[in-house]
Amino acid sequence: MAIEVVIPMLGITAEKGKILKWLKKEGDFVKKGEPIFELETDKVVTEVESPASGTLKKILVREDIEVPILTVVGIITEKGEELPERYSGITPETPLPNLAIPEFPGTSISSVPSISPAEGFFDVAIIGAGPGGYVAAIRAAQMGARVLLVEKDEIGGTCLNRGCIPTKCFLSDAKIYNKVRNSDIFFNGSEITIDLKKMVSRKNKVVETLKHGVSMLLESQKVTLVKGVGKFLDPKRIEVSLNGEVQVYSAKNAIIATGSLAASLPSIKVDGQKILSSDEVIHLKEIPQNILIVGGGVIGVEFASIFNYLGTKVKILEMLPYIISTEDDEVIRALRFLLEKQGIEILTEAKVLNASHSKKKIELTIDRKGRQERVSGEKVLMAVGRIQHTKDLNLDKIGIQMERGFIKVNSRMETNIDGIYAIGDVIGKMMLAHAASEEGIVAIENLMGKVCEINYERVPNCIYTFPEVASVGLNEAEAKRRGYGIQVGKFPYLKNGKALAIGESEGFVKIIAEKELGQILGVHILGENATDLIGECLLAINLEASVEDLGEVIKGHPTISETVKEAALDWQGLAIHMPKQSKA
Ligand SMILES: Cc1cc2nc3c(=O)[nH]c(=O)nc-3n(C[C@H](O)[C@H](O)[C@H](O)COP(=O)(O)OP(=O)(O)OC[C@H]3O[C@@H](n4cnc5c(N)ncnc54)[C@H](O)[C@@H]3O)c2cc1C
């Protein structure tokens, strides 16, 4: 098959390039990876490598002409292969509009010439550069694919710009503030203040550093990153528009990684002023005196922890009988107890019906077991879940099947349309950044010819409260429901030297293992560094280590990870730092 040689994208800002020197002439044999021409852009002068081995059958653009990035400049054919008909009339002297793409990033679609450099060029086009899309792009490039990554907003998606990373910056600052404020070692009763502006600027710096890092990674992997809104024209062609300019790209495969948007209730509109979603709350200019958080799921309890430690009076309103309702019952109860002890008010079985504004506050009507009540606050944070983000994609036209409001995929991330995959929040399985990344890798490996699937029982759940929650595998109720004979090992943080030394002694590690063989079915941790500790438990599960194996690992002292070993030993009745149980 004839391969097109193009002017590569050497950075997101470069728009044009000039071939300074062809290092091969027509008819020469070139090896994949061998330098084929010298290129100059406004950023660099560099040698460009051949994308394939074969004969340089035709040079389409001569030296010293500036052409847009991605212009096809030459054709490589296999041994004995003829030049495809469509290139035969073109010579290096042909005026540019007839042989190259329009000005990058694009003139109108009607002016896309018949020979688009994008056509047949990309092995995979990925729409959305969040943790699903950018990780998929890197893995695809590592496997030798030619990758197009389309992003309409910022690299890193929700996770980097509005989710995981901003909240962790705020959690860290809030924790320090709370610790100092409540310590008679550091605080003598005079004032400690929070400079919210500085907090936000620190967060912004972290986000920018990480975004820059991801851009550099993509650039180093030679991923073609295009800014604009991606939309399917058909399963093999994607239109990208930016400020009215349109460009069309072709790819053999596509991955939809467009993520999710914050949801609200039909009766309550997010206004960005008093009623906020997680997107707006991270831009608050002042710390509110009090806040109502609608939803006691992962995002709700995380913001509750941040605001509570910053000194805001927090009330969580949760429709279900429990907060973080998918976790192990014991963890749910213990977290609620600890959050309430810290001063967070939690109303469960509280269904929010509507909102009404007054000048200073906002009032919510709630239904509690058939009785209507009113609660009021300065701000309301809607944390009632997220919906798929597919509105620009034209999915109806290409016939993508949906399921419960999200894109339907199989365990290989394939949609119902051949060659189109979907990953991350847009498929609504586990709406977590690391799940999106793993789904991205699974999609790429499948489309590159490997067969692999994701096992959601080996994806950890991490909740960033004070203290943290982390879990993997089955909770106790689910293990019993599936008919396992189980035994539980548990160890409290209170008996761990490091936890006491650092003043973080609340919580426990709970290991659920099959009674006879010690197969680890689930691990549930509530406590400091739970989200890091769960990693070693996952490793044990992935390597099919038994609970006894976990108990044999020698841990550094003092470390919080000793709690995992002790919980594993407790499963065997052998925990060292637990008093001997008297037999009844
Ligand atoms: C407040 C908050 C805190 C969170 N904290 C955590 C956490 O601590 N840990 C964790 O694992 N998860 C966390 N999450 C969830 C995590 O952010 C998401 O699961 C993750 O970002 C999903 O990744 P994704 O790649 O599927 O989508 P996204 O990150 O949403 O990225 C999708 C990208 O696609 C782009 N896009 C959409 N449509 C188009 C189009 N038509 N053309 C071009 N581009 C398009 C969007 O602009 C976006 O950049 C948090 C979420 C929130 C809201």
The ligand as an ORCA input file, in Angstrom:
! r2SCAN-3c Opt
* xyz 0 1
  C     -14.550     17.654     40.916
  C     -14.057     16.353     40.348
  C     -13.061     15.652     41.013
  C     -12.605     14.451     40.499
  N     -11.622     13.791     41.174
  C     -11.177     12.608     40.694
  C     -10.131     11.918     41.356
  O      -9.603     12.366     42.359
  N      -9.725     10.741     40.836
  C     -10.282     10.205     39.715
  O      -9.876      9.130     39.292
  N     -11.276     10.845     39.065
  C     -11.725     12.034     39.514
  N     -12.697     12.697     38.841
  C     -13.252     12.089     37.614
  C     -12.303     12.319     36.449
  O     -12.047     13.690     36.295
  C     -12.935     11.762     35.182
  O     -13.305     10.425     35.415
  C     -11.953     11.797     34.030
  O     -11.536     13.110     33.760
  C     -12.594     11.189     32.784
  O     -11.661     11.214     31.764
  P     -12.114     11.239     30.227
  O     -10.839     11.242     29.448
  O     -13.104     10.196     29.977
  O     -12.892     12.621     30.042
  P     -12.501     14.119     30.353
  O     -11.421     14.235     31.336
  O     -13.773     14.815     30.643
  O     -11.930     14.638     28.959
  C     -12.735     14.717     27.832
  C     -12.175     15.786     26.915
  O     -12.880     15.727     25.674
  C     -13.032     17.043     25.172
  N     -14.137     17.048     24.220
  C     -15.446     16.799     24.441
  N     -16.149     16.837     23.279
  C     -15.249     17.118     22.314
  C     -15.348     17.282     20.905
  N     -16.507     17.122     20.263
  N     -14.241     17.594     20.217
  C     -13.045     17.738     20.850
  N     -12.888     17.585     22.167
  C     -13.970     17.264     22.898
  C     -13.314     17.855     26.436
  O     -13.016     19.216     26.208
  C     -12.376     17.199     27.441
  O     -11.137     17.859     27.492
  C     -13.160     13.934     39.310
  C     -14.141     14.630     38.624
  C     -14.588     15.838     39.132
  C     -15.641     16.601     38.382
*
